[in-house]
């Protein structure tokens, strides 16, 4: 199998892995906010709290994120469909942060005030891996949505979807 065919088959296989959708945000040293959607986010350690996020090295926010050394991972809910569309499209970059409940936590980067959770991080290290940079973040501050707002946005087969679990509450075990 040729490398392009293998890459396409790999992308197709990975599209079959359902994952949450996160909005990774940072701010340039000049104060300009940047954000991008990410599905490759996972916890690394609870003590100290650390996570990792994989970002394509061609992403426009990467240089500013590395220079600032801080980023926030905002977990999107099903109610963020329009917001996700703004950040998915290359058009209208300047308007991305014009609407929405934006705030800040410890690092001073944009935090989405109505995200399911926001993990405000200092960059611990960055590792290049193929086409991507794997960024490890030390969590400096956490913002959680109120209990009951638990409908996450899911990415599956290249589409955003809802995960319906109306009886679930944060911290409850599934039956």
C-alpha positions in Angstrom: 0.0 0.0 0.0 1.4 3.4 -0.9 2.0 6.1 1.8 -0.9 8.3 0.5 -3.3 5.3 0.5 -2.2 4.3 4.0 -2.6 7.9 5.3 -6.1 8.0 3.8 -7.0 4.6 5.3 -5.6 5.7 8.7 -7.7 8.9 8.6 -10.8 6.9 7.8 -10.1 4.4 10.6 -9.6 7.3 13.1 -12.9 8.9 12.0 -14.6 5.9 13.5 -13.3 6.7 17.0 -15.9 8.9 18.7 -14.3 11.7 20.7 -15.2 14.8 22.6 -14.7 18.2 20.9 -12.5 20.8 22.6 -11.7 24.4 21.7 -8.1 25.1 22.4 -7.4 28.8 23.0 -4.4 31.0 23.5 -3.4 34.6 23.2 -0.4 36.1 21.4 2.1 38.2 23.4 0.5 41.2 21.6 -2.9 40.2 23.1 -4.5 38.7 20.0 -6.7 35.7 20.9 -6.5 32.5 18.9 -8.5 29.3 18.9 -8.9 26.0 17.1 -11.0 22.8 17.5 -9.3 19.7 18.7 -10.4 16.1 19.2 -7.0 14.7 20.3 -7.1 15.7 24.0 -6.5 13.4 26.9 -5.6 13.4 30.6 -2.0 12.4 31.5 -1.9 12.7 35.2 -4.1 13.6 38.1 -1.3 14.5 40.5 -0.1 16.9 39.3 -3.0 17.5 36.9 -1.7 17.3 33.3 -3.2 16.8 29.9 -2.0 16.6 26.4 -3.4 17.9 23.2 -2.2 17.2 19.6 -2.0 20.1 17.2 -1.1 20.1 13.5 2.2 21.9 13.1 0.6 24.0 10.3 -2.1 25.4 12.7 -2.0 29.2 12.9 -2.2 29.3 16.7 0.7 27.0 17.4 3.5 29.6 17.2 1.7 32.0 19.6 0.8 29.1 22.0 4.5 28.0 22.1 5.7 31.6 22.6 3.1 32.4 25.3 3.5 29.0 27.0 -0.1 28.9 28.0 -3.4 27.5 26.6 -6.9 26.6 27.7 -8.8 23.4 26.7 -12.5 24.2 26.7 -14.8 21.1 26.4 -17.7 21.9 24.1 -21.3 21.0 24.7 -24.0 20.2 22.2 -25.1 23.8 22.5 -21.9 25.0 20.9 -22.7 24.0 17.3 -22.6 27.6 16.0 -19.4 28.4 17.9 -17.7 25.2 16.5 -18.7 26.3 13.0 -17.0 29.7 13.5 -13.8 28.1 14.7 -13.8 25.3 12.0 -14.1 27.8 9.1 -11.0 29.8 8.1 -13.3 32.7 7.3 -14.1 35.3 9.9 -11.1 34.7 12.2 -11.4 38.2 13.6 -15.0 37.6 14.7 -14.4 34.4 16.5 -14.1 36.0 19.9 -16.5 38.8 19.3 -19.5 36.9 20.8 -19.8 34.5 23.6 -19.1 34.5 27.3 -15.3 34.9 27.2 -13.4 35.2 30.4 -9.9 34.4 31.8 -8.4 32.3 34.6 -4.8 31.9 35.8 -2.9 32.2 32.6 -4.7 35.1 30.9 -5.7 33.2 27.8 -9.4 33.1 26.6 -11.7 30.8 28.5 -15.2 29.9 27.2 -17.5 30.8 30.1 -20.2 28.3 29.2 -18.0 25.3 28.2 -18.7 22.0 30.0 -15.2 22.4 31.6 -12.2 24.6 31.0 -8.7 23.5 31.9 -6.3 26.5 31.9 -2.7 25.2 31.3 0.9 26.2 31.3 2.9 24.5 28.6 5.1 21.8 30.2 6.7 20.5 27.0 6.1 20.1 23.3 7.1 17.0 21.3 7.1 16.8 17.5 5.4 13.6 16.2 4.9 13.3 12.5 2.7 16.2 11.3 1.7 17.2 14.8 3.1 18.7 18.0 2.0 16.9 21.2 1.6 19.6 23.9 1.7 18.6 27.5 0.0 21.1 29.8 0.1 21.6 33.6 -3.4 22.5 34.7 -3.2 25.8 36.6 -7.0 26.4 37.0 -10.3 24.6 36.3 -13.7 26.0 35.6 -16.7 23.5 35.7 -20.2 24.1 34.3 -23.1 23.7 36.8 -24.3 20.1 37.4 -26.9 19.1 34.8 -25.3 20.7 31.8 -23.7 17.5 30.7 -24.6 17.1 27.0 -21.2 17.0 25.3 -20.4 17.6 21.6 -19.1 14.5 20.0 -17.1 14.1 16.7 -17.8 10.8 14.9 -17.5 9.9 11.2 -16.4 13.5 10.5 -19.6 15.0 11.9 -20.5 16.7 15.2 -23.1 14.8 17.1 -25.0 14.8 20.4 -24.5 12.2 23.1 -27.9 11.9 24.9 -27.7 10.8 28.5 -30.5 12.7 30.2 -30.3 11.0 33.6 -26.5 11.3 34.0 -25.1 13.9 36.4 -21.4 14.7 36.9 -19.8 12.3 39.3 -22.5 9.6 39.0 -21.7 6.1 37.9 -23.4 4.7 34.9 -25.8 1.8 35.6 
